[in-house]
């Protein structure tokens, strides 16, 4: 199975469309620049401010690290390959980039799943979670996820190398069978199974929220808060599940299709193949780019610190207005931050 980065060793014929050697590399570089910057800011806020070291933000930090690794070790080399049409970064980086792509995608899937299970546990078993849900446990879970993701894909660098055509490609002993087996394994473990578990947990969460907020004995104020919380949960469901599924589905399906239809791939025009692969790669990489917006800008606590950082960078133009706004909403933001961490 070809990884999510690098160039596939497909014997597709035809001339290369020069557009794919310009547009896709530019898009990938932009995605990498925005994604690395955004995720770095997220990590800076979490590690610098003690009040941001929550259970939820522990998972957010893990996602940010995964995205930075993906954008650095995978997206940038892929952009280079799109320009040169061959792998010119050496055998070591070929193995490292392929291995990093699998490990980071696996870690991202498992972290999203852990976040979903954490939210399910918090909402469905609210009383029990008060004493058992801690930042230290979240850190341990994140470390375990990274160790597991690193170990489960150790075969990737072993069976990846630069071939005689200067492609960073798989070197399985039995390419036809091994590529299909590894492809199905990666498709299930890095997409289908985590997505199904995420959907199941969020379905249970929504049912629980609906049952708690559909009764007629609540006060108007409590009912309003419950409705706001329900809308927030629903929005997070759409963002986490739909965005993850939408961004990664085309590339995952394309990789599986190429593994099981090598003859058709060989007969495909090269420009068509490169266009499809480049489009699907950009969609998948965009998921790492938008994560800071999804997991940071939608929460009050992150908005507060981003506002402070941007005010400092831009000087005193908005400094006074920002300071007044922050001082007037400190208590409200603290309560909102607590609610964010529970969602």
N, C-alpha and C positions, 0 to 999 in steps of 0.2 A: 504493500500500500504506500502510495506517495504521501508525504507529509503535507501539512498545510502551507509549507514554504518551500522555496527552491524551485527547480524546474523538473518537470516530469520527463522521463526518458521514453518518449513516445515517438514512434516512427511515422509521424504524420507528414504528409507531403504538401507541397505548395510553397509559395513565397510568403514571407512574413509581412503582415500588414504593418507599415511603419507607425501607424496610429497607436497600435498596442505597445510600441516601444517608447511612446512619449506620454500618452494620457495616463496609462496605468502607473508608470513610475512616479509621475508627479502626484497623482492621487495618493499613492502609498506613502510618499514622503510627507505629504500634508497630514495624512492620518497619523503617521508616526510622530510628527512634531506636536500636533495637538494632543494626542494621547499621552505621550511621555510627559509633556508639560502639565496636563491636567491631573494625571495620576500622581505625579511628583508633588503637586500642591496638596492633593488629598493626604498623602503620607506626611507631608510637613505639618499640616494642621493636626493630624491625629497624634503624632509623636511629640509635638511641641506643647500642646495644651492638655493638661491633665484631665479636664472635664470631658474631653473627647475620647478618652480611653474607655469606651463602653464595649459591651459584648458585640453589639451589631457592628460597631466601627472596627473591631478586631477582624471580622470577616471582610469588611470593606478594605482594610489595609492589605489583607491577603490577596484580594482581587486586584488591587492596584499594583502590587508587586508582580502578579502574574501578567497583567497587561503590559507593564513596562518591559518585562523579559520577552514577551511575545513581540512587541513592537520593535525592540532593539535587535534581537537575535534572529527574527524571522522576516519582518516586514521590510527592513532595510536591505538585507541580502536578496529578497525576492524582487525588489525594485531594481537592484543591480542586474539580476538575471534577465529581467524584462528588457533592459537596454542592450545588454551584450549578447543575449540569446544562449549563452553558455555559462557554466559555473567557473568563475575565475578566482574564487576566494580560497582555494586549497581544500585538501581532503579533511583536515581537522575541523575547519569551520563548516564544512558540509555535514559532518557527523553532529557537530554541536548544534547547528541550526535545526536539523531534523529532530534531534532529541529534545531540544528546547520546545519546539512546536508541539510535540506530543505531550510533554510534561505539563506545559502551561495550560493547554486546553483541558487536559485531565484535571488539573488542580482547579481551574475555573469552574468546571462542571460540578466537582465535588464540593467546592466552597459555596456555590449557589444552592446546592442541595442542602448543605449544612445550615445555611442561612434560613432556608425554607423550613427545615425541621425545627430550628430554634424558634422561629415565629409561631409555628404550629404548637410547640410545647408551651410557649409563653401565653398564647391566647386560649388554647383548648384546656391546658392544665395550669391555669394562672396561679392558683394557690401554691401548688407544689413547686413551681418554677422560681418562686421568690427566694427560696433558700438554696436551690441547686444550680441556678443559672448565674455563673460568675465569669469575669473576664479571663481569669487564669484557665478555666476549663475551655473557653473559646480559643485561647492561645494554644493549648495542648491539642485541640482538634485541628487547628490550622497546621501545626507542625506535623501531626500525623498524616494529614492530607498531602502535604508536600513530600514527605518520606515515601508514602504509598505511591504517589504519582511518579516519583523518581525511580522507584524499584520496578514498578510494573512495566515500564517502557525501556528497561536496560537493553533489550534486544535491538532497539532502533539503531543506536550508533554502531553496533556490531555488524548489522546487515545494511549499512548505508555507506556509500563511497562514491567518488568521482569516477565515472566509467570512461571508456575509450572515446566516447563522443563528447566528453567534457560536460556531462550531465551529472548532477547530484541525484543519484538514483538508488533504489533498493538493489541489494545483491543477495537475494534469497537463494538457497541451494536448489529449491524447486519453485521457480518464480510463479508459474501458473497457479499452483495449489496454495503455496505459502502466502502469496499476495492476497488471495481471496479470503483465506482464513484470518489473516491479520486485519484485513479491511473490515470484515464483519465484526470481529472482536472490538476494533476501535470504534466503529459506528454505533454499536450497542453500548459500549462502556463510556464513550465520550459524548453521546448525544441522546439516544433513545431512552435508556434506563434512567439517567438523571432527570430527563425531562418528564418522564412518566411519574417519577416520585415527586417532583416539584408540583406537578398538576394535581396529584392526589392530595398532597398536604394543603395546598391552597384551597382546594375544594372543601376539605374539612374545616379550614379556617373560615371560609365564607359562610358555611352552614352554621358554624358556632356563632359568628357575628350576627347573622340574621336571626337566629333564635334568641339571642340576648337583646336585640334591638326591636323585635317585632311585637313585644308585649305592650299592653295598654296601661300598665301601672306605673310607668316611669314618669318623673316630673318632666316638664317641658324642657328645662335646662339640661337634664341628664339625657333626654331623648335627642336633643340637638347635638350634644357631644358624641353620642353613640353614632348618629348619622354621619357626622364628620369623620369619625374613625372608620366607619364602614366604607365611605368613599375613598379614604386614604388607602385602606387595605386593597380595595378593588383596583385602584390606580397602580399600586405596587405589583399586584398580580399581573396586570396587563404588561407592565414594563419588564418585569423579570422573566415571565414565561414567553410572551409573544415576541419580545425583542430578541431574546436568546434564540428561540426557535427560528425566527425569521432570518436572522443574520447568518446562522450556521447551516440551515437546511440545504441551501443550494450547493455549497461546497462539499458537504458530507455526502449528499446524493451523487454529485458529480464524481467524487473519488470512488465511491462504490461502483458506479456505472462503468468507469474506466477499467476497474479491476476485473469486472465480469464480462466486458465487451471489448477486449483488446483488439480483435480483428476489425471491428467498426471504428475504433479509435485510430488504427493504423491507416484506414482508408479516408479518414476525415481530412479536409483541407486544414493546413497548419494555421492559417489566419483565423479560421473559425474556432479551432481548438484553443488557441491562445486567447482569443476574445472571451470565450466562455469561461475559461479558467481564471483569467485576470479579473473578470467581473465578479465571479463568485469569491475569489480571494479578497477583493476589496470590500465586499459585503461582510465577510467574516472578520476582517481586520477592523472594520468600522465599529464592531461591537466593543473592542478594547478602547476605541477612541471615545465612544459615547458614555462609557461606564462612569466617568467622573460626573457627567451631567445627571445621569440616572440616580446614582447612589449618593451624590453630594449636594447638587444644587436643588434637589427637591426637599431637603431637610432644613429646618430653621437653624439648627446649630451650625451647620456648615456654611449657610448663607451669611451668618453673622461674621465668621472669621474670614470668609472670602471678601466680604464688604470691607473689613478692616485692612486686609492686605492690599486690595485695589486702591483704597483711599490713601494708603501710605505710598504706593507706587506713583500715584498721580499727583502727589503733593498735597497742598492745602486747599485745592479747589473745592472738594467735597468733604474735607475733614471735619469742619464744624457741624455740617448737616448730618454727617454719619454719626458723629459722637452723640449728638442730641437724640438721633433716632435709636441708637443702641441703648443709651441710658434710659429712655422712656419705655423700652420694650424688653428690658433685661429679664424681669420676672416672667413675662409672657413667653419669651424665647426659652427660658429654662424649663418651663412646663412643656412647651412644644418639643424640646429636645428629648425630654423623658418619654414623651409619646412616640417620637421618632425611633428611639431605641427599642421600643416594644413592637415595632412594625418592621 
